[in-house]
Every structure is written in structure tokens, then in C-alpha cells.
Amino acid sequence: MVSLAAAPLSTPGLWLTAIERGLMLAGLALALGGLAGRGVSRQYKGTRPGPLPAPWALRGSMLGFAGAVALLLTALAGPGVAAELARPAPAGLRSGGTAEIVAVEVACFAVAAILLRFRRSGWAGVALCGVVAAEGVRSHPEGLIAGAGAFVTYCHLLPAILWAGMLVYAIRAALAWRSDPVAAQGIVRLYATAAAWLFTIVIITGIISALVVLPLGSLGSALTTAYGLFLIAKAVLVVLAASLALAGRARLRRNPRAGAGPPLVTKLEIASLAAVIAITAVLTVLTPPASSAAAASPSLCVHCSAVR
């Protein structure tokens, strides 16, 4: 059995691939989260000072499409590097399956953009969920525990994407309604309620996912590997985003001021979630410690093969 040594941060194409994946995830958040944010904002029952802004779903789909196309071209130009950055490989895709999976994501973004152009946002949301499904198949947990790993990734990635995208839409809606501070706060309050549930799911599934890629027996590698350090940084930023969200909810209890818009802490929450997406993109191209442990342990490798 060949050991799955972690790809160093100096690996050619690693940072380029991470940037491309970051753009794709950002586009997915703007598109899918924007659609969800508009749906939540429509539940506002008070007086509306104007129409709700249109979500940036089409723009997000085009951004995601561009990022996915760039990923596909990078994978086709350097299949060996693409395979090295996609370890452990999902079951049935020993070379990593990067090109095949990204091709599906390109198609999903393209279909979503076409549907949005013809105002079929419901079906566009379904197409965008196809990107989440493809990401689950390509994820590290799926490469370690076939089937269950993808499911955990779905349950983690979808609420995280919705959390970020809904926040962007909520701030845009609050700014559009800033002439009526009560209505603007009502939009942010609706988002905050949804975000509380999404955050709970993100934390639970994030812990499960972390234990898959970083087992208890190898927790020491969290401080000695690039994957572990980036994972810790992501966890810190998620906690920071949650703290800012709580501060934002506390700010909503104050009497609103006309023209003020959303509080500063809510805007800072966007920055922290953007950083989370960026780090997540880097994590997807780093080899988790559990992969090396599986390669080094014959008994564990037999177990992984049986699971797959």
C-alpha cells in the first residue's frame, strides 16, 4: 500500500485550484442562498416601504459557472495534479474524479442560469442543489466512508451555503428598506431566526465531518499538518461569525434609527463567512490526516475497502 502523503502547500496548482473552488462556492452561496433569502424575506408581515430586491441568483450562477469551468480546464490540463489534490479518492473514482464531478457542476450551474433567465427560480434551486450533491461525492469524508461521508457533507455544506447567501440578501434588503427602520430590522430578524437553526446544523455536522477526517487518535496532527491548521482556522472563524450574529440580534433590540441600515456587526458577519468559504476551498485540496493514517494501517485499509 502506497502512503497517501499530504500534498504540500507549494504543490503546483494547489492555490489556483483553491481560488477556483472558492469562486465556485461563493457563486453557489450568492445564488442558492439568495433565492432562500428572498423566500424568507417574503414572510415579513409588516408594512413594506418598497419591493424586495431581486436576489443575485443569476449573477451567482454565472460566477459559479465561471469557477467550475476554470476548475474543469485546470483538471484537464493537469490530471496528475488534480488527482493529487483530490485524495482520498471517492469510491469508484480512484483518480479523484475531479474532471467528471466538475463537469456535472458546470452543467448544473448552466442549467440554473438558463432557468433563472426564464424566471424559473424553483427549478433553478433544484439545479443548484445538484452542485451541493456533486460536492458531497467529491468530499474528503466520502473518500473515507463511502455513502455516509457524502451525506454528512450534504448536511454540512447546504446550511453553510444558505447561511452565507441569506445574510448577503438580508443586508441588501435591509439597505433597500432603510427608510423604514422597523421593516429593515424585521428582515434582519427573520434572517437571524433562520440563521440560528442553520448554525446549529453546521456545528453538529461540522464536528462529525471533522472527526471523520481527523480521528480522535490523530488529533495531534491538527497542530502539525496544513489540513489541521486550516481546519482550526475555519472553526475559529465560524465561532466568530456566530458571535457576530448574536451581537447583531442583541443590536436588534434597540430602537431603530431611520436610514441606519443593518448594524455593523451584521456586515462584519459577512466578512467572516467569506473567510470561512475561502478556507473551505483550501481544505478541499489538502489531504486530511485520516487518509495517511488509513494508508499506513493495513487493518484500516482493509476496512475502508470493505466499506467502499
N, C-alpha and C positions, 0 to 999 in steps of 0.2 A: 504494500500500500504506500503510495506516494504522499508525503506530508503536504497538507494544504498550507504552506507558509503564507502569511499575510502579505498582500501587495503593499510595498512601501509607498509613502505619500509622494515620493519622487517618480513613481511609475508613469511613463509617458501616457498621456491621455486621461489620467485619473481626474485631474482638476477640470479639464474640458468636459468630460462626461458628467461630473458632478454639477457643473454650471448648467449644462443642457437639461439634466434631470430636475434641477431647481426651477428652471424656467417652465418646464412641463408641469410640475406640481403647483407652481404659482398660478399658471393659467387654469389648471383644474380647480383651484380654490376660488378664483375670481368667477369662473363660470358656474360651477355646481353650487358653491356657497352663495353666489349672488342670486341664483334662482330660489334657493331656500330662504335667503334673507328677505326677498320680496314677498314670498309666501307668508312668512311670519309677520312682516310689517303690515300686511293686509288685514291682520287680526285686530289692528288698533280700532277701538270703538268710539273714540272721541272726535271732536271737530277737526277736520283736516284743512290746513291752510293752503293746500295745493295738491296736485297729483304726486304720487310716489315716483322717484326717479327710476328709469329703466335700469335693470341690472346690467353689469358689464359682461354678460354671458357670452355674447358673440366675440367680444374682444378677448375674453379669457380663453375661449375655444381656439381662436386663431393663435394666441400666444402658446397655448399648449400644443397645438398642431406644429408650430414652428420648432418648439423644443423637441418634440417627438421626431420630426423629420431630421433634425440635426443629430439626434441620438442614433437614428437608423443609419444615416450616412457614416457616422463615426464607427458604428459596429461593422458595417460592410467594408469600410476602408481598413480596419484593423481587427479582424475576427479573433486573432490570438489575444490581443489586449482586452477585447470585450469579454472573452471567456475568463480571463484572469480577474476581471473586475466583477464577475457575476458568480462568485463562489461563496457558499456551496451551490452547485447547480441543482435546479428543481428536478424532481423525478421525471425521467424520460427525456431530459434536456441536458445531457452531460456536458455539452459545450457552453452551457449557460443559457442558451436560447434567447440571447439578448435581441438579435435581429428579428426573430419570429414574434416575440412578445411586443416589441416596439412597433412592428408593422401593424399589429392589431390596435395598438393605441393610436397610431396615426389615423387609421380608418375610423376609430371611434370619435376622435376629435373632428375629423372631416364631416362625418355624418351629423354630429351635433351642430356644427356650424351651418350646414345646409338646412337642418330643421329649424334652427333659430332664425335663419334668414326668412323662412316662411312662417314664422311665428308659431312654431310647434314646440313650445318650451317643455311641455311634459315629456314628449318623446326624446327631446334633446337631453333631458336629465337622465333618461334611461341609457342613452348612448354614452354619456359621461360616466355613469356608474360602471360601464364596461371598462373604462380606463382603470378604475379602482380594482375591478376584478383581475385585470391583467397584471397590475402591480402586486396583487396578492400572490399570483402564480410565480412572479419573479423574485419575491421577497426572500430574505435570509431564513426566517422561520420555516417557510415552505421547503427550502432546501434541506433543512434539518429534520423536520417532522412533516412528511407529505400529507396533504389534506388539511390537517389541523392547523399547520403553520399558516396556510393561505387564509383560513377562516379567521384566525386571530388578527392577521394583517388587515383584512376587510374591516373588522370591528374596531380596529385602531385608526386606520387611515381615513375612513369615511367621516367619522365625527371630527377628526382633527381638521380635515379639509373644510367641512361645514363651519366649524368654529371660526377659522380664519376668514373665509369668504363672507360669512354672515356679518362679521364685525365690520369689514370694509363697507358692505351695503348699509349697515345700520348707521355708520358715521356719515355716509353720503346722504341718507335720508334725513338724518338729524340736521345736517347743514342746509339741506333744501328747505326744511321746515323751521329754521332757526328764528323766523319772525314770530313763531308761536312756540315759546319755550316749553309749555306744557305738552304740546304734541310732540316736540322733538325729544323730550325726556321720555314720553310714552313709548316711542320707537326704541330708544336705547334700553328701556326697561324690559320690553318684550324680548329683545336680543339677549339681555342678561339672564333672563329666566331660562331661555333655550340653551345658552352657553353653559349654565351650571350643570345641566344634565349631560351635555356633550363633554364637558371637562371630566365629569365622573367616569364616563365610559373610556375616555382617553387614558386616564390614570390607571384604571383597572387593567385594560388591555395592554397598556404600555409596560406595566410590571410583568405581566405574563410573557409578553414578547421578549423583554429583557432577560428573563430567566431562561428562555429558550436559547438565546444567542450568547448568554453569559451565565452559565450554570453556577449554582452555589459553590461548587468545588473549584471554580476558576475565577472567583470574584477578585482575587489578587491581580488578575490580568487587566482589570478595569483601570488600574493606575500605571500599567506598564505597556499597554498597547494603544495604538492610534484609535482603534474602534472604541475601546473602553473610555478613553478620554473624551472623545466626541459624544459618546453616549451620556457621560456625566454632564457635559456642557448642555446637551439637549434637555436633560432633566432639570437642570438649574433654570434654564430659560422658560420651561413650561411652568415651573413654580412661580417664576417672576411674572409671567403672563397671568396666572391665576390670581396672584396678589394684586396686580393692577386691576383685574376685573372686579375683585372685591372692593378695592378702593373706589372704583367707578360706581359701583352700586351704592356705596355709602354716600358718594357725592350726589346721587340722585335724590337723596332725602332733603337736600337743601332747596330753598326756594329758587326756582329757575329765573334767569335774567334774560330778557329779550335780546336776541342776536348773539347770544353766547355760544351756541352750538354745543357739541359734546365736550365733556371735560377733558383736560389734558391727559389724565391717566388712561382714558379710553383710547386716545390717539397713540400713547406710548405702548399700549397693549398690541396695537397693530405692528409696531416695530419689533416687539419681542416675538410675536408669532411669525413675522417674516424671517427673523433669525432662526427660529425653530425649523421652518421649511428649508432654509439654506443648509443647516446642519443635517437635517434628514436626508437631503440629496447627497451629501458627502458620505453619510453612513451606508447608503445603498451601494456604494462602490468600494467599501472597505470589507475585508474578510473578518467575520466575527471570530472571537476566540474559540467558540464551541466547534467551529469547523476544524481547526487544528487539533483540538482535543479528540474529535471523532476520528480523524485520520491517524492519530498516534495510538489510539486504543483499539486493538483488534476486536475485543468483545463488543465495544460500542459500534464499531463499523459493521459488524455482523447484524447488530440490532437495527442500525439505520437502513441496511439493505433490506432487512425483513420488513421494516415499516414501509419502505418505498415499494 
